[in-house]
């Protein structure tokens, strides 16, 4: 007998191996410029992989095939087919061709599976899956796998998208969550769709939302996938919240996927040190103050007798926005400052901690 996910296949069943021709058996639209493509092995082989792994497809674009990697959005507990859910970005070649041309009955070559961004085998743990955009695909695979395994599921999902219509895999995730109480589904969008009612979260993911959605996040294994800047922000939020980062896994949808632990780059964790000394010159006032890396610019200014207008004091309202002239700060905000303002050199004084010498225009 062969073990496939939770299933035991007959002894005479063949198992899909690296480099095999597949036949497209369905194409399901998911969102603008996004669809789920499902495939069966022409040999009749069953698929064996780990939830969260990826495959490499040879896409027959004009001028010759290009090989592109896609995370499997299907679960190994359903071994008759595999699925990839892909979104065409600006300048896309392979995915654009698939969306425009790939139809049921067409054949395509595949290699894999591979990747280390996977769930532990047969362990009952509490999970928090955080994703943005097409980064939801490993969450689709992992959540379906946990659903099919059916043993005390405890998974909370945070799915971020530009608008409700851009949420990939929404119908499938809602179907799973409606059937078991252990799957908690949460959507966050930056903007509403016209003439559509939206009752979920709005804005960008922040620390407050994490606490509201999963108050026990410190007890959960966290998996994060999405664009690089999104994952950088989540990484910084969790460090600032005191999460044990040894239990955190991430996979960006930029660059080649990681196939082995040796290729995995360790995140650059910038953690302020309460024993390290810093200095903040307030340029416009001609005042300087010594401090530690865990003091906020707002607290340092007040101790020096300077007034920076403030409101919430935890990075939401944006009242304490000031311009940083030079130096580096550790800032974990909750949506009170835009990416454009940060790029222009502004910081929120209430949630910015100086690393070394930092000059501020106050």
N, C-alpha and C positions, 0 to 999 in steps of 0.2 A: 504493500500500500504506500502511496505517496501523500505527504502532508502538505496541504496548500492552505495557508491562512488557518482557519478553524476547520477546514474541510479535509476529509480523507478521500483521495481520489482512488479509483480502481488501479490495481497493479499494472494493467496494460495501458493506462492513460499516459500519453506523452506530455512532457513539460516543456513549455516554450523556453528556448535558449537564445543566447545572444545572436543577433543578426538573422532575422527571419522576415519573410514577406507577410504582410498583413493586408486584410481587406477591410475597407471602410464599411461599417454596417449602419451608421446613423450620424447625422449632423443636427445638433440641436442649438438654435440661437440662444444666447444667454444675456447679452447686453449689446449696445452699439459696438460694432467691430470685434465681437467676441462670440465664440461658439464652443460647444463640446463635441469633439470628434471621437467616435467609438470604433474599435477595430476588433476583428477576430483573426486568429491565425489560420492561414490557408491549410496548414497541416492538420488542423483540428486540435492542436496542442492547448493545454491549459496554461494560464499565466500564473507565475509565482514571483512575488516581489514583496517589499515591505512598504507599509503606508507612508507616503511622503517621498518615496524615491522618484527618479525621473527616467525617461527613455530618450533616445536620440532618433529622430526621424529623418530619412532621406527625402527631402521635398523636391519634386521634379520641376523646378522652375525653368523657364526658357533659358537656354544657354548651358544647361547642365544642372545636376542635382546639387542642392546645398543641404548640409546636415545641421539640424537645429534641435536643441534639447528642450523638453517639455516635462514638467512635473505631472505625474499620473494623478488625475482627479478621481479615478475609480479606486475601489478597495480590493485587496487581494482575497478578501472573503467572497468575492464574486468573480471566480477565475475564468469564466467562459469568454469574457471580453476585457479589453482595457480601454480607458478613455483619457484623453488629454483635453484640457480646457484652455484655450489660447485667445489672447487679445492682441490685435495688430496695433503696434505703436507707430508713431510717425517714422517713415523710412523703412518700415518692415518689408522684408522680402518673402521669407518662408511662410510666415503666418498669413500675410496678405494673400499669397497664392492659395493657401488652404481655404481661406474664407471665400475666395472668389471662384475656386475651381474644384475643390475636393468634394466628392459626392459619394453616396453609397454605391458599392460595387467596384470602386476604383481601388487600385492596389498601391502600396507604399512599403518601402523597406524600413526596418526598425532595428536598433541596437540597444542593448541594455537588459535589465534595469540596473541602475547604479545610484549612489548617493548615500549620505550618512544622516540626513535630516529626517529621522524616522522615530516612531514610537518604540519604547521598550517592549519586548515580547512578553505577553501574558502576565503583565503586572497591573494590579488594580491601583491606580493613582488618580489624583484630582488634577485636571488639566485646565489651562487657560490658553486658548488659541487666539492670537492677535494677528490680523492681516489687513492689508490695504490693496485695493485694485485686484489685479490678477494674482497677487500673492495669496489669495484665498484658496487656490487649488490644493495645496497640501492639507489644508484644513478640511476640505471636502473629502479627501481620501481618508484622513485620520478619523473624522467624525463618523463616516459611514462604517469604517472598520470597527470602531467602538460600539456602534449601534448593532451591527451584525453579531459581534461577540456576546453582547447582551448580559454582561456580568457587572452589576452595580456601576453603571455608567455615571460619571460625574465630570462633565465637560462644559465649560463656559466659553462661548465664542464672542469675540469682538471683531466685527467686519466693517471696515471703513471704505467709503467710496465717495466719489464726487457728488453724485445725486442718487436718488432711489433707483432710477432706471439703469445706473451703472453698476449695481450690485450683482456680481457674478455668482451663480449658483444659489440664488435666493430661494427659488421654488424647492430645490432639493433639500436645502438645509431646513426650511420651514416644515417640510414633510417629515423629516427625521425628528425635529424638536416637538412636533405635535403628537408624536407617538410614545415618547418616553419622557418622564419628568426630569431625568438626569442630564438632559441637553438644554442648556440655557443660551438662547440666541439673542444677540444684541447688534443692531446696525447703527452706524454713525455716518451721517452724510454732511457734506460741506454746504450744500444748497438744495432747495426743494425743486421738484419737477413742477412746471407750470400746470395749474388746474388739477393738481393731485394733492390729497391730504397726506401729510407726513406727521406721525405722532412719536417718532423715535428721537434719538439724540441728534442735535445739529452742531456743526462746528468741527474742530479738529480734536482728536484724541488727546486727553490730558490726564494728569494725576487724579484729579477729582473724579473724572468719569471712571477711571479704573477702580477707584474705591467704591463708587456707587454701584457699578456693575458686578464686581467681584470683591466683596469686602474681605474675603479670606484669601486674597491673591498671594499672601506670604506662604500659604500652605499648598499652593498649586505648582505643578510643573508648567513652565511657560514656553510656548513655541510661537515664534514671530516670523512673519514672512511678508515682504513687500518691497517697495522702492527703498534705495539706500538711505535717503534723508529721513524717511518715515521710521525705519528701524533704528537709526541713530537716535532719534527723539525718544522712542520707546525705551531704548537701552539706558539713556540718561535718566528718564523718569524712574525706572525701576531701581537704579543705583541710589537715586536721591530718596526713594521710599524705603530703602533698607532691605531690598529683596536679595536673597542669596543667589548671586549670579552664576554659581556653579550648577544651578538647576534651570538655567535659561539656555534655549537654543534658538538660533536664527538662521535664515537663509534668504539672501537678497535675490531679487529678480533682475540683477545686473551682472554682466560678466559670466564666465563659465561656471556651471554648478560645481560644488565640491563633491568629489567622489570618495576621498579617503580622509581620515582624521589628520594625516600629515599635511594635507592641503588646506586644512581649516585655519584661517587667520584668527588669532585671538583678538577680540575687540579691544580697542585702546580705552581702557577704563580710567577716566580722569576723576579721581575721588579727592575732594578737598581734605587736607590734613589739618586737624585742629591744633597741632603743635608747630606747624610751619608758619613762619612770619611773612606778612605781606605789608605793603605800604600803598596808600591811596592819596595822591596829590589831587586836591580839588582846584583845578587850574584857574577858574574864573574868580575864586575867592582867595587864592594865595594861601590856602590852608592845606596842610598835609597831616595824615593820621596813620599811625602804626596799628596793625591788627593781625588777625590770623586768617587762614584761608577759609575758615568756616563762618566768619562774620559776613553779614550782607552789607552791600554798599549803602543801603538805607540806614542800617544801624550804625555804621561807621560815621556817616554824615551827621546823624543826630548827636552822637557822642562828641563830635567836633563842633557842635553848636550851629550846624547848618540845617536849613529846612528844605527837604525835598517833598513836594506834595505827594501824598499817598492815600490809598483807599483800602483795598482788600487785604494787602500785604502777603498775598500768595499767588501773584502772577496772573490774575484774571482781568482786572479792570483797566490796566495800562496807565493809571494815573502817574506812576513814578518813573515814567520813561525818561531817560537821560542819555546824552551822547557820550560814548566812551572814546577818548582821544587816542589812547594807546594801551597796550597790555592785553592780558587774557583773563576772562572771567568764566566761572562755571555757572551757567544759567539754566535752570529747569523751570520753565514757565507753564502756565495753564491756559494759554491762548490769548494773553493780553498784549502780544506784540506780533507784528507780521514778519514774514520772511524778508520782505523788502526792507523793513526798518532795521532788522538785524544785519542785513547786508550793508546798510548805510552806516553801521557803527553804533546803533542805539541798543541799550540794554534796559531791563526793568530792575531798578535799584533794590526792590524788595526781595528778589530771588536770584541776585547775582553775587557770587562770592569771588573775591579777587585771588588770582594765582600770581604770586610775585608782586611786582609794581604795576598798578593800574591807574592811569590818569583819567579823570572824569571832568566834563565841562560843567562844573557847578561853582 
